[in-house]
């Protein structure tokens, strides 16, 4: 599919380093030496999806799948048997004419012949020739399942079970239910068969039925496979029953990680993991371990209803779904490889003029070939994150390209101030004047609309002219700039100033920051737009934060924000006015006391992104404060922040804390995140709220609908650090996110020598 074009590039980009990976797993032992991680190879998974036909839904309704030794893929679908050659993405119908019709299973035998179960009998593909298998006692169609074994080929369906041996069919007198849903050989000339009335073990001597409550979770059995240790994993309604030859020895239910109570298939991967396909994705278990991983949503599957799973010669998973075929592929990478890949994606796909780093829009959901530029309220903030990333990259590598691109990012941020012609006020973003569409177009409010808005939020600011044309007529710039923006900007300035800038650039940063800071002081510690009033969120004045009850929820964080801005401005300019204002807010307005309440404030006022707004502030406060008492207060504040939020396992949070404390806290969790984060940057909708292994809760953020467990990043929405990873449902498949979220902590880890 076109929607996966970006990931197909990856196969080419890394073809030189792709190796056999069957000896590795996604949880290979992490190589730690003392206090750092030594960057070694791990398995990176990624997804390639296939529609069999864009015109015929029945062809995409896939029931079974089988790779052959040459890398060709065979499927049984509602429309018939299809094959994809290893060197092609096109699917060819194999059984045509009057014999075409629904197919139910496909399998490969030890001599590499392909066997097919269809509506009108059994077919084989041998020596490049398709043949319908006939003879005495030919199986009566339709045929539901094919099992290849040492003794021959079993065909089974509603009318019986047959063994094809020595070019002859033999009907087996196995007394089983007709609802045959799964079957495998026992390796000893017998069969395990799953039906709607239980699990059968059949051989010529006897047939045994297991259907009691102590035998299985339920009698509906749809998937069976042996683990590497010989235990039988039996999937069906309710979960998976784990059995030895005689009794049930364990279970996997939703509480243990099964995403949906209707299990359709169970398959053992070459690395020993058990893949359990359900009506809502795949859960993967390591036998004997309580940990598990999940693959669901369009990021990983063409459809969440999984019908069959199998593995090719190099361990890649091929998955039959209700709407196409998914290939979850494996590639050996290091974190350095991954950084290289993401950086290429970033520069090639997420930069728009003059050097804005951000998301891009997909005019067709999920189709990365339809990418077009898009504006965002937080273009300035996230370009600042990019500026910070390039700054750390330059500090590690001394690459002149990193320095040049960091300067381009700073040039854009400075231009956001210059384009407004308003001294220290700066815009949210800019777009070419030729763009006819943007977010938040200029508008007017009727009196009724304004009344409605003011009742909902008395602080509402009815900004009708959001976009303004630049003096040179080349750009439109967006006003009503937020407090989030200035926090992000100052973090980027801090990193650029300390890690990249020479004396000339430092002077330019100081002059730019002075203009913004002077603007705040001249306007009573507020960010004032061209209309002469403060922006909706740009408020730090004591009159509002301390005295207006409607600003109580912003009091603690905004107090910390303005102290950080002033401390940074004073440090790089030595302008005593900024230090005086800083001490005034602490000593006379109680701003430091306000800030102490940030992590104990009313839960109704907590938002997830406050974690990262605070992160932007700490470097200036911790590194630049020279007063021992104030420094101790800030360090205590930092410790409170880290203690409360470190459980989110964020590498950006961990490495920022490590940068400020000289520690290596959270290193293993950070490395796991960097490895597990998906390569796919499409913002697929991820609905974890429909998973049965998770519960809907209202914590840690009371205003958000969340799940009760923090899952790995491969299982939740494409990241930006303003996104709550606990969110139950989120994602917009008509956009692709920029990979700065990953690259920034990676280069921080490199800078800190936590990743070598």
ZAKOLVEX-849896 format. One line per 5 residues: number of its first residue (from 1); their letters; for each residue x negated, y negated, z negated of C-alpha. Coordinates in Angstrom, 3 decimals. Layout:
N
NUM	A	X/Y/Z | ...
END
This chain:
756
1	XXXXX	0.000/0.000/0.000 | -1.103/-3.566/0.654 | -0.530/-4.323/-3.013 | -3.591/-2.316/-3.880 | -5.918/-3.795/-1.258
6	XXXXX	-8.001/-5.546/-3.895 | -8.782/-2.278/-5.599 | -9.667/-0.594/-2.335 | -12.469/-3.146/-2.007 | -13.871/-1.742/-5.222
11	XXXXX	-14.426/1.650/-3.614 | -16.622/-0.012/-1.029 | -18.341/-2.324/-3.481 | -19.491/0.521/-5.660 | -19.874/3.293/-3.092
16	XXXXX	-23.621/3.239/-3.602 | -23.330/3.913/-7.316 | -20.378/6.330/-7.314 | -21.531/9.675/-8.649 | -20.047/12.943/-9.746
21	XXXXX	-18.372/12.177/-13.023 | -16.929/15.423/-14.245 | -19.406/15.511/-17.125 | -18.229/12.140/-18.443 | -14.980/11.099/-20.061
26	XXXXX	-13.459/7.700/-20.726 | -14.408/8.209/-24.362 | -18.058/9.167/-23.868 | -20.150/8.568/-27.005 | -21.031/4.913/-27.379
31	XXXXX	-24.771/4.262/-27.423 | -25.437/1.991/-30.413 | -28.911/1.209/-31.684 | -29.029/-0.707/-34.950 | -26.862/-3.769/-34.351
36	XXXXX	-26.338/-3.796/-30.589 | -24.805/-1.768/-27.782 | -27.067/-0.359/-25.069 | -25.190/-0.643/-21.789 | -24.803/2.878/-20.440
41	XXXXX	-22.493/4.456/-17.891 | -18.868/5.126/-18.715 | -15.848/6.201/-16.695 | -13.726/3.370/-15.334 | -10.297/4.358/-14.088
46	XXXXX	-8.349/2.495/-11.430 | -5.229/3.129/-9.389 | -4.492/3.540/-5.715 | -0.859/4.004/-4.739 | 0.800/5.375/-1.622
51	XXXXX	4.253/5.116/-0.153 | 4.852/8.068/2.149 | 7.274/6.048/4.263 | 8.519/2.470/4.231 | 11.695/3.561/6.021
56	XXXXX	12.685/6.857/4.431 | 13.317/6.919/0.646 | 13.593/10.724/0.644 | 9.974/10.993/1.766 | 8.895/8.998/-1.296
61	XXXXX	10.888/11.259/-3.612 | 7.924/13.529/-4.354 | 8.343/16.771/-6.316 | 4.889/18.411/-6.170 | 1.348/17.587/-5.078
66	XXXXX	-1.802/19.555/-4.225 | -5.279/18.488/-3.005 | -7.281/20.919/-0.913 | -11.048/21.445/-0.938 | -11.543/19.003/1.958
71	XXXXX	-9.865/16.161/0.096 | -6.588/16.311/2.006 | -3.444/15.807/-0.061 | -0.305/17.902/0.377 | 3.063/16.993/-1.114
76	XXXXX	6.522/18.469/-1.340 | 9.214/15.802/-1.093 | 12.960/15.596/-0.688 | 12.322/14.993/3.015 | 9.876/17.850/3.471
81	XXXXX	6.169/18.716/3.347 | 3.698/15.924/4.097 | -0.083/15.811/4.356 | -2.570/12.943/4.042 | -6.018/13.560/5.484
86	XXXXX	-8.971/12.625/3.304 | -10.100/9.874/5.679 | -6.662/8.334/6.159 | -3.906/6.575/4.239 | -1.181/7.851/6.578
91	XXXXX	1.089/10.790/5.824 | 2.117/13.332/8.474 | 5.210/15.519/8.358 | 4.104/19.168/8.480 | 7.335/21.154/8.918
96	XXXXX	9.332/19.537/11.699 | 12.373/20.202/13.854 | 15.200/22.383/12.593 | 13.047/23.704/9.721 | 12.474/20.265/8.228
101	XXXXX	14.264/19.754/4.945 | 13.839/19.458/1.208 | 10.661/20.949/-0.256 | 10.047/21.778/-3.899 | 6.498/22.986/-4.465
106	XXXXX	3.075/23.233/-2.870 | 0.037/25.226/-4.062 | -3.403/26.391/-2.931 | -4.795/29.920/-3.245 | -8.354/31.152/-3.821
111	XXXXX	-9.001/31.377/-0.066 | -7.905/27.728/0.346 | -4.616/28.504/2.073 | -1.737/26.107/1.342 | 1.607/27.596/0.270
116	XXXXX	4.912/25.720/0.378 | 8.286/26.275/-1.269 | 11.158/24.807/0.756 | 14.872/24.835/1.292 | 14.687/27.692/3.825
121	XXXXX	11.793/29.799/2.664 | 8.048/30.069/2.080 | 5.489/28.594/4.469 | 1.727/28.839/4.550 | -0.975/26.803/6.259
126	XXXXX	-3.846/29.158/7.070 | -6.728/28.635/9.501 | -5.205/25.366/10.637 | -1.918/27.059/11.525 | 1.526/26.664/9.962
131	XXXXX	3.475/29.894/9.485 | 6.801/30.815/7.914 | 6.154/33.946/5.834 | 8.599/36.738/6.658 | 8.732/40.475/6.264
136	XXXXX	10.585/43.137/4.320 | 12.169/41.770/1.128 | 11.522/38.194/2.251 | 12.388/35.803/-0.603 | 15.886/34.426/-0.397
141	XXXXX	15.801/30.620/-0.198 | 15.783/28.032/-1.544 | 12.409/28.540/-3.181 | 11.731/26.434/-6.288 | 8.176/27.387/-7.273
146	XXXXX	5.006/28.875/-5.836 | 2.355/30.392/-8.120 | -1.009/31.543/-6.794 | -2.740/34.288/-8.772 | -5.408/36.971/-8.481
151	XXXXX	-2.791/39.520/-7.560 | -1.101/37.433/-4.875 | 1.429/34.674/-4.276 | 4.604/34.431/-6.356 | 7.700/32.786/-4.904
156	XXXXX	10.669/32.153/-7.157 | 14.024/30.453/-7.067 | 17.692/30.847/-7.946 | 17.885/34.282/-6.306 | 14.862/35.974/-7.778
161	XXXXX	11.094/36.316/-8.027 | 8.850/37.839/-5.353 | 5.135/38.679/-5.094 | 3.347/38.447/-1.747 | 0.517/40.979/-1.755
166	XXXXX	-1.301/42.737/1.093 | 0.918/40.917/3.626 | 4.068/42.321/2.017 | 6.752/40.912/-0.244 | 7.745/42.782/-3.407
171	XXXXX	10.773/41.680/-5.384 | 10.140/41.611/-9.126 | 12.757/42.853/-11.539 | 12.195/40.079/-14.074 | 15.344/39.269/-15.994
176	XXXXX	15.059/35.479/-16.267 | 17.412/32.558/-15.990 | 17.876/31.199/-12.486 | 16.958/27.652/-13.498 | 13.218/28.031/-12.883
181	XXXXX	11.491/24.688/-13.594 | 7.848/25.671/-14.156 | 5.647/28.733/-13.805 | 1.991/29.722/-14.115 | 0.013/32.942/-13.981
186	XXXXX	-1.118/34.426/-17.278 | -4.291/35.729/-15.592 | -3.294/39.309/-16.382 | -0.788/40.072/-13.598 | 2.041/38.374/-15.430
191	XXXXX	3.833/35.031/-15.473 | 4.878/32.351/-17.893 | 8.143/30.839/-16.641 | 9.960/27.771/-17.943 | 13.732/27.523/-17.552
196	XXXXX	16.731/25.686/-18.956 | 17.261/28.483/-21.466 | 13.714/28.849/-22.755 | 10.230/30.154/-22.000 | 9.763/33.606/-20.507
201	XXXXX	6.705/35.821/-20.410 | 7.093/38.399/-17.655 | 5.093/41.369/-16.400 | 5.937/44.766/-15.007 | 6.158/46.253/-18.497
206	XXXXX	8.611/43.821/-20.083 | 10.136/40.342/-20.185 | 10.114/38.320/-23.418 | 12.226/35.205/-23.976 | 11.185/32.464/-26.403
211	XXXXX	14.054/30.135/-27.194 | 14.461/30.066/-30.976 | 13.908/26.884/-32.937 | 10.673/28.247/-34.333 | 9.495/29.063/-30.781
216	XXXXX	9.990/25.736/-29.023 | 11.072/22.156/-29.643 | 13.948/22.832/-27.239 | 15.024/25.448/-24.718 | 14.667/23.082/-21.738
221	XXXXX	11.188/23.865/-20.387 | 9.813/21.971/-17.377 | 6.021/22.018/-17.676 | 3.453/24.647/-18.701 | -0.337/24.846/-18.731
226	XXXXX	-3.189/26.382/-20.694 | -5.640/24.232/-22.597 | -9.359/24.907/-22.244 | -9.187/26.937/-25.454 | -6.383/29.157/-24.136
231	XXXXX	-3.436/27.654/-26.007 | -0.224/27.243/-24.040 | 1.193/23.704/-23.882 | 4.909/23.879/-23.108 | 6.663/20.627/-22.173
236	XXXXX	10.349/19.962/-21.985 | 13.166/18.067/-23.605 | 11.910/16.624/-26.887 | 8.172/16.873/-26.301 | 5.467/19.534/-26.087
241	XXXXX	5.274/22.784/-28.030 | 1.769/24.204/-28.438 | 1.612/28.003/-28.648 | -0.876/30.790/-28.875 | 0.064/34.175/-27.410
246	XXXXX	2.607/34.888/-30.118 | 3.738/31.784/-31.993 | 4.061/28.014/-32.006 | 1.023/26.376/-33.615 | 1.673/22.687/-32.994
251	XXXXX	3.807/19.972/-31.428 | 3.569/16.656/-29.647 | 6.676/14.530/-30.000 | 7.269/10.811/-29.401 | 5.941/10.060/-32.873
256	XXXXX	2.682/11.716/-31.781 | 2.381/9.727/-28.555 | 4.848/11.194/-26.047 | 6.259/8.156/-24.208 | 9.602/9.760/-23.336
261	XXXXX	11.499/12.744/-24.675 | 11.995/14.207/-21.198 | 8.701/15.887/-20.329 | 8.466/17.032/-16.695 | 4.944/18.377/-16.287
266	XXXXX	1.907/19.403/-18.358 | -1.527/19.715/-16.745 | -5.047/20.235/-18.083 | -7.676/17.973/-16.523 | -11.218/19.149/-15.693
271	XXXXX	-12.518/17.294/-18.764 | -10.140/19.226/-21.040 | -7.619/16.456/-21.662 | -3.957/17.387/-21.423 | -1.865/15.111/-19.193
276	XXXXX	1.830/15.069/-20.086 | 4.060/13.559/-17.407 | 7.447/12.257/-18.518 | 10.336/10.174/-17.250 | 8.394/7.159/-18.541
281	XXXXX	4.781/7.592/-17.623 | 1.940/9.833/-18.729 | 0.455/10.518/-22.148 | -3.010/12.083/-22.361 | -4.211/14.102/-25.326
286	XXXXX	-7.487/15.637/-26.338 | -6.544/18.922/-28.045 | -7.165/18.710/-31.769 | -7.225/14.885/-31.759 | -4.442/12.530/-32.848
291	XXXXX	-5.588/9.715/-30.536 | -3.947/9.433/-27.132 | -3.825/7.192/-24.087 | -0.940/6.216/-21.833 | -0.623/5.430/-18.150
296	XXXXX	2.604/3.782/-17.037 | 3.940/0.810/-15.056 | 3.001/-0.268/-11.540 | -0.549/-0.867/-12.739 | -1.032/2.898/-12.877
301	XXXXX	1.951/4.615/-11.244 | 4.163/4.134/-8.214 | 7.066/5.062/-10.450 | 7.298/5.882/-14.147 | 9.192/9.118/-13.446
306	XXXXX	6.348/11.625/-13.104 | 7.136/14.950/-11.391 | 3.742/16.630/-10.951 | 0.044/16.066/-11.734 | -3.033/17.708/-10.302
311	XXXXX	-6.770/16.990/-9.950 | -9.165/16.916/-7.025 | -12.729/18.183/-6.809 | -14.262/15.133/-8.565 | -11.652/14.909/-11.318
316	XXXXX	-9.392/12.200/-9.891 | -5.735/12.643/-10.822 | -3.068/12.885/-8.112 | 0.434/12.219/-9.342 | 3.797/12.884/-7.713
321	XXXXX	6.392/10.319/-8.746 | 9.984/9.484/-7.912 | 8.755/6.786/-5.526 | 5.459/7.742/-3.976 | 2.049/9.132/-4.870
326	XXXXX	-0.450/7.704/-7.336 | -4.159/8.394/-7.444 | -5.799/7.514/-10.771 | -9.431/7.457/-9.748 | -12.602/7.664/-11.786
331	XXXXX	-15.786/5.730/-11.228 | -19.018/5.667/-13.170 | -19.873/2.100/-14.186 | -21.818/0.074/-16.705 | -20.519/-3.132/-18.247
336	XXXXX	-22.988/-4.956/-15.985 | -21.376/-3.294/-12.948 | -17.958/-4.326/-14.188 | -19.113/-7.896/-14.768 | -20.467/-7.987/-11.210
341	XXXXX	-17.159/-6.728/-9.820 | -15.061/-9.175/-11.839 | -17.334/-12.089/-10.990 | -16.969/-11.381/-7.272 | -13.197/-11.184/-7.669
346	XXXXX	-13.247/-14.468/-9.566 | -15.265/-16.459/-7.038 | -13.636/-14.957/-3.957 | -10.028/-15.051/-5.180 | -9.511/-17.487/-8.053
351	XXXXX	-11.183/-20.780/-7.154 | -9.289/-23.653/-5.545 | -10.505/-27.122/-4.703 | -12.236/-29.059/-6.124 | -13.368/-26.244/-8.477
356	XXXXX	-10.298/-25.151/-10.414 | -10.293/-21.649/-11.860 | -6.883/-20.072/-12.331 | -4.210/-17.631/-11.384 | -3.047/-17.333/-7.779
361	XXXXX	0.478/-16.609/-6.576 | 1.498/-13.488/-4.632 | 4.308/-14.255/-2.211 | 5.179/-10.545/-2.269 | 5.140/-8.978/-5.725
366	XXXXX	2.083/-6.800/-6.252 | 0.740/-7.396/-2.748 | -2.661/-9.021/-3.169 | -2.952/-9.670/0.570 | -0.224/-12.324/0.188
371	XXXXX	-2.212/-14.460/-2.272 | -1.819/-18.252/-2.119 | -3.025/-21.023/-4.492 | -0.841/-22.049/-7.411 | -0.933/-24.737/-10.077
376	XXXXX	-0.734/-24.176/-13.823 | -0.160/-26.512/-16.761 | -3.328/-25.129/-18.314 | -5.645/-25.347/-15.314 | -7.900/-27.647/-17.305
381	XXXXX	-8.041/-25.375/-20.315 | -8.772/-22.224/-18.366 | -11.322/-23.917/-16.153 | -12.918/-24.910/-19.462 | -13.025/-21.231/-20.396
386	XXXXX	-14.760/-20.634/-17.081 | -17.185/-23.473/-17.878 | -17.981/-21.746/-21.178 | -18.499/-18.439/-19.375 | -20.879/-19.904/-16.794
391	XXXXX	-22.732/-21.624/-19.641 | -23.355/-18.354/-21.452 | -24.245/-16.672/-18.149 | -26.824/-19.343/-17.458 | -28.238/-19.108/-20.984
396	XXXXX	-28.775/-15.362/-20.471 | -29.962/-15.263/-16.864 | -31.275/-18.770/-16.095 | -29.579/-18.262/-12.737 | -29.455/-21.656/-10.968
401	XXXXX	-26.172/-20.618/-9.379 | -24.581/-20.392/-12.838 | -25.875/-23.872/-13.650 | -24.575/-25.277/-10.378 | -21.133/-23.753/-10.834
406	XXXXX	-20.929/-24.863/-14.454 | -21.586/-28.400/-13.250 | -18.814/-28.058/-10.651 | -16.397/-27.047/-13.402 | -17.433/-30.004/-15.559
411	XXXXX	-17.113/-32.317/-12.532 | -13.491/-31.215/-12.177 | -12.755/-31.716/-15.875 | -14.272/-35.182/-15.737 | -12.232/-35.955/-12.636
416	XXXXX	-9.050/-35.086/-14.540 | -9.811/-38.184/-16.613 | -10.960/-40.368/-13.752 | -7.972/-39.599/-11.522 | -5.507/-41.130/-14.021
421	XXXXX	-7.147/-44.590/-13.967 | -6.321/-44.790/-17.661 | -9.667/-44.766/-19.474 | -9.599/-41.772/-21.809 | -6.315/-40.155/-20.817
426	XXXXX	-6.767/-37.071/-18.640 | -4.439/-35.014/-16.473 | -3.372/-31.413/-16.906 | -4.311/-30.510/-13.326 | -4.391/-31.769/-9.767
431	XXXXX	-3.029/-30.441/-6.472 | -3.546/-31.618/-2.878 | -1.048/-34.325/-1.949 | 0.053/-32.109/0.944 | 1.574/-29.507/-1.388
436	XXXXX	5.343/-29.707/-1.233 | 5.935/-27.290/-4.107 | 4.501/-27.212/-7.614 | 5.523/-26.262/-11.109 | 7.715/-28.848/-12.898
441	XXXXX	8.574/-31.026/-9.937 | 9.489/-34.646/-10.621 | 13.108/-34.894/-11.683 | 15.721/-37.068/-13.334 | 17.846/-36.389/-16.400
446	XXXXX	21.530/-37.222/-16.560 | 22.798/-38.517/-19.874 | 24.477/-35.161/-20.462 | 21.266/-33.230/-19.756 | 19.272/-35.504/-22.009
451	XXXXX	21.798/-35.065/-24.821 | 21.559/-31.292/-24.447 | 17.756/-31.388/-24.644 | 17.715/-33.717/-27.652 | 20.140/-31.549/-29.595
456	XXXXX	17.888/-28.534/-28.983 | 14.724/-30.479/-29.778 | 14.867/-34.063/-31.096 | 11.167/-34.372/-30.210 | 11.935/-33.740/-26.541
461	XXXXX	10.206/-36.151/-24.209 | 12.123/-36.572/-20.936 | 9.200/-36.912/-18.540 | 10.798/-37.521/-15.169 | 7.630/-38.434/-13.255
466	XXXXX	5.281/-35.584/-13.995 | 3.231/-35.889/-10.805 | 1.404/-39.041/-9.756 | -0.519/-39.757/-6.538 | -4.208/-40.559/-6.964
471	XXXXX	-5.527/-43.950/-5.893 | -7.278/-42.452/-2.864 | -4.080/-40.662/-1.805 | -5.757/-37.241/-1.731 | -4.334/-35.682/-4.893
476	XXXXX	-1.292/-35.484/-7.090 | -2.113/-35.282/-10.780 | 0.066/-33.997/-13.581 | 0.512/-35.876/-16.846 | 2.051/-35.099/-20.236
481	XXXXX	-1.207/-33.357/-21.181 | -1.012/-31.091/-24.213 | -3.062/-30.543/-27.350 | -3.949/-27.073/-25.998 | -5.715/-28.751/-23.092
486	XXXXX	-7.966/-30.988/-25.149 | -8.862/-28.087/-27.452 | -9.905/-25.996/-24.468 | -11.785/-28.890/-22.852 | -13.867/-29.614/-25.941
491	XXXXX	-14.791/-25.925/-26.287 | -16.040/-25.933/-22.691 | -17.940/-29.199/-23.279 | -19.559/-27.724/-26.388 | -20.847/-24.687/-24.479
496	XXXXX	-21.996/-26.705/-21.475 | -23.746/-29.291/-23.645 | -25.630/-26.746/-25.731 | -26.411/-24.035/-23.187 | -26.810/-25.710/-19.793
501	XXXXX	-27.036/-29.494/-19.743 | -30.303/-31.349/-19.318 | -30.725/-34.821/-20.828 | -29.029/-36.526/-17.886 | -26.033/-34.199/-18.052
506	XXXXX	-25.861/-34.533/-21.836 | -25.570/-38.271/-21.436 | -22.773/-37.797/-18.903 | -20.917/-35.430/-21.254 | -21.340/-37.916/-24.108
511	XXXXX	-19.935/-40.781/-22.038 | -16.985/-38.676/-20.896 | -16.192/-37.442/-24.416 | -16.558/-41.003/-25.767 | -13.856/-42.257/-23.421
516	XXXXX	-11.441/-39.523/-24.525 | -12.250/-40.061/-28.213 | -11.965/-43.855/-27.918 | -8.553/-43.348/-26.326 | -7.440/-41.259/-29.306
521	XXXXX	-8.678/-43.849/-31.827 | -7.140/-46.757/-29.940 | -3.781/-44.992/-29.931 | -3.607/-43.964/-33.574 | -5.054/-40.488/-32.963
526	XXXXX	-2.565/-39.700/-30.197 | -2.925/-38.850/-26.517 | -0.934/-41.562/-24.739 | 0.313/-41.086/-21.193 | 0.589/-43.774/-18.512
531	XXXXX	4.108/-44.525/-19.761 | 2.612/-45.920/-22.983 | 3.935/-43.172/-25.295 | 2.263/-40.079/-26.675 | 2.592/-36.866/-24.707
536	XXXXX	4.946/-34.171/-25.944 | 2.232/-32.267/-27.822 | -0.697/-34.710/-27.979 | -0.187/-35.909/-31.555 | -2.740/-36.091/-34.382
541	XXXXX	-1.686/-39.291/-36.162 | -1.239/-39.257/-39.954 | 2.039/-41.122/-39.560 | 3.548/-38.195/-37.663 | 1.674/-35.188/-39.045
546	XXXXX	1.907/-36.226/-42.689 | 5.116/-38.257/-42.825 | 7.473/-36.931/-40.144 | 9.103/-33.647/-41.249 | 9.695/-32.625/-37.633
551	XXXXX	5.911/-32.364/-37.174 | 5.362/-30.182/-40.245 | 4.793/-27.050/-38.205 | 1.857/-28.662/-36.324 | 0.331/-30.345/-39.382
556	XXXXX	-2.309/-27.783/-40.341 | -3.655/-26.834/-36.903 | -3.551/-30.351/-35.475 | -5.389/-31.645/-38.533 | -8.188/-29.162/-37.874
561	XXXXX	-8.155/-30.062/-34.169 | -8.784/-33.785/-34.580 | -11.536/-33.137/-37.133 | -13.293/-30.886/-34.631 | -12.930/-33.417/-31.799
566	XXXXX	-14.401/-36.188/-33.934 | -17.241/-34.026/-35.224 | -18.254/-33.011/-31.705 | -17.993/-36.569/-30.402 | -20.098/-37.909/-33.270
571	XXXXX	-22.758/-35.234/-32.869 | -23.374/-35.862/-29.170 | -22.996/-39.690/-29.249 | -24.142/-40.669/-32.775 | -21.356/-43.247/-32.707
576	XXXXX	-20.679/-43.947/-36.384 | -17.091/-44.959/-35.592 | -16.265/-41.316/-34.953 | -17.846/-40.171/-38.225 | -15.974/-42.883/-40.120
581	XXXXX	-12.684/-41.798/-38.570 | -13.529/-38.171/-39.395 | -14.188/-38.966/-43.070 | -11.127/-41.212/-43.249 | -8.883/-38.356/-42.143
586	XXXXX	-10.483/-36.035/-44.693 | -10.721/-38.391/-47.673 | -7.712/-40.671/-47.198 | -5.224/-38.616/-45.162 | -5.834/-35.139/-46.587
591	XXXXX	-6.494/-33.498/-43.223 | -8.872/-30.900/-44.596 | -6.283/-29.950/-47.215 | -3.702/-29.747/-44.421 | -5.954/-27.399/-42.472
596	XXXXX	-6.415/-25.053/-45.425 | -2.766/-24.026/-45.038 | -3.189/-22.836/-41.451 | -3.237/-19.119/-42.265 | -0.623/-19.203/-45.004
601	XXXXX	1.964/-21.390/-43.287 | 5.610/-20.484/-42.876 | 5.897/-17.456/-40.564 | 8.532/-19.226/-38.459 | 5.768/-21.595/-37.323
606	XXXXX	3.150/-19.033/-36.395 | 2.365/-18.592/-32.709 | -0.130/-16.134/-31.312 | -2.112/-18.647/-29.311 | -2.960/-20.624/-32.449
611	XXXXX	-5.613/-17.940/-33.022 | -7.513/-19.105/-29.964 | -6.881/-22.814/-30.401 | -8.626/-22.420/-33.752 | -11.408/-20.473/-32.027
616	XXXXX	-12.058/-23.481/-29.776 | -12.522/-25.684/-32.849 | -14.872/-23.729/-35.083 | -18.186/-24.075/-33.196 | -18.370/-27.869/-33.655
621	XXXXX	-17.201/-27.728/-37.260 | -19.496/-24.870/-38.306 | -22.595/-25.810/-36.310 | -22.523/-29.609/-36.690 | -21.285/-30.263/-40.228
626	XXXXX	-24.251/-31.135/-42.471 | -22.434/-31.812/-45.724 | -22.855/-28.579/-47.762 | -19.440/-28.857/-49.396 | -17.605/-29.440/-46.126
631	XXXXX	-19.630/-26.764/-44.390 | -18.691/-24.262/-47.105 | -15.043/-25.197/-46.658 | -15.211/-24.601/-42.914 | -17.004/-21.309/-43.384
636	XXXXX	-14.335/-20.179/-45.830 | -11.713/-21.218/-43.283 | -13.513/-19.206/-40.592 | -13.620/-16.144/-42.844 | -9.892/-16.440/-43.499
641	XXXXX	-9.266/-16.662/-39.745 | -11.394/-13.629/-38.985 | -9.970/-11.520/-41.780 | -6.424/-12.186/-40.597 | -6.938/-11.683/-36.871
646	XXXXX	-9.882/-9.325/-36.378 | -7.458/-6.395/-36.195 | -6.489/-7.610/-32.705 | -9.819/-6.126/-31.532 | -10.497/-9.134/-29.314
651	XXXXX	-14.100/-9.331/-28.087 | -13.753/-13.104/-27.682 | -12.682/-13.441/-31.298 | -15.362/-11.024/-32.529 | -18.209/-12.554/-30.554
656	XXXXX	-17.238/-16.117/-31.499 | -17.326/-15.073/-35.140 | -20.671/-13.333/-34.548 | -22.023/-16.462/-32.852 | -21.125/-18.553/-35.895
661	XXXXX	-22.260/-16.077/-38.556 | -25.137/-14.131/-36.983 | -23.329/-10.830/-37.605 | -22.208/-7.987/-35.354 | -18.709/-7.454/-36.779
666	XXXXX	-16.205/-5.683/-34.550 | -18.852/-4.611/-32.056 | -17.463/-1.136/-31.375 | -13.940/-2.487/-30.889 | -15.287/-5.182/-28.585
671	XXXXX	-17.153/-2.684/-26.435 | -14.103/-0.434/-26.270 | -12.011/-3.390/-25.080 | -14.536/-4.340/-22.397 | -14.608/-0.760/-21.127
676	XXXXX	-10.891/-0.091/-21.293 | -9.702/-3.339/-19.694 | -8.231/-2.521/-16.268 | -9.830/-3.641/-13.024 | -6.429/-4.500/-11.575
681	XXXXX	-5.679/-8.200/-12.196 | -2.109/-8.233/-10.877 | 0.130/-9.350/-13.721 | 2.329/-6.254/-13.546 | 5.348/-6.154/-15.809
686	XXXXX	4.438/-3.901/-18.717 | 7.443/-2.691/-20.683 | 6.108/-1.060/-23.824 | 9.426/-1.660/-25.534 | 10.945/1.276/-23.644
691	XXXXX	8.292/3.716/-24.829 | 9.518/6.226/-27.388 | 6.128/6.449/-29.104 | 6.410/2.779/-30.150 | 8.952/0.787/-32.126
696	XXXXX	10.302/-2.722/-31.638 | 9.288/-5.079/-34.453 | 9.022/-8.801/-35.241 | 5.421/-8.857/-36.376 | 2.736/-10.072/-36.497
701	XXXXX	4.480/-13.083/-34.860 | 8.036/-13.489/-36.107 | 9.383/-15.258/-33.015 | 8.180/-12.565/-30.557 | 9.663/-9.152/-29.783
706	XXXXX	6.686/-6.840/-30.199 | 5.693/-3.202/-30.588 | 4.459/-1.805/-33.862 | 1.028/-0.684/-32.631 | -1.805/-2.511/-30.943
711	XXXXX	-2.402/-0.408/-27.859 | -5.570/-0.560/-25.699 | -5.754/-3.304/-23.034 | -5.172/-0.756/-20.245 | -1.667/-0.365/-21.686
716	XXXXX	-0.538/-3.967/-22.066 | -0.071/-7.027/-19.913 | -2.930/-8.493/-17.857 | -4.850/-10.680/-20.236 | -5.188/-14.308/-20.905
721	XXXXX	-6.118/-15.064/-24.450 | -2.878/-16.989/-24.953 | -0.931/-13.734/-24.452 | 0.198/-11.704/-27.439 | -1.066/-8.111/-26.915
726	XXXXX	1.747/-6.792/-29.109 | 4.441/-8.161/-26.768 | 7.041/-5.510/-26.007 | 7.715/-6.677/-22.452 | 5.785/-9.089/-20.249
731	XXXXX	4.281/-9.669/-16.850 | 5.046/-11.348/-13.546 | 3.982/-9.245/-10.559 | 4.020/-12.289/-8.262 | 0.742/-13.533/-9.709
736	XXXXX	-2.823/-12.316/-10.092 | -4.753/-13.455/-13.159 | -8.351/-14.614/-13.163 | -10.905/-12.330/-14.911 | -12.511/-15.075/-17.021
741	XXXXX	-10.848/-13.528/-20.084 | -13.238/-10.550/-19.682 | -16.327/-12.339/-18.376 | -16.473/-14.923/-21.178 | -16.838/-12.434/-24.076
746	XXXXX	-19.102/-10.214/-21.978 | -21.614/-13.027/-21.456 | -21.253/-14.112/-25.070 | -22.161/-10.565/-26.094 | -25.152/-10.673/-23.785
751	XXXXX	-26.225/-14.066/-25.149 | -26.015/-12.776/-28.721 | -28.019/-9.652/-27.800 | -25.085/-7.549/-28.934 | -24.981/-6.056/-25.435
756	X	-28.355/-5.114/-23.992
END
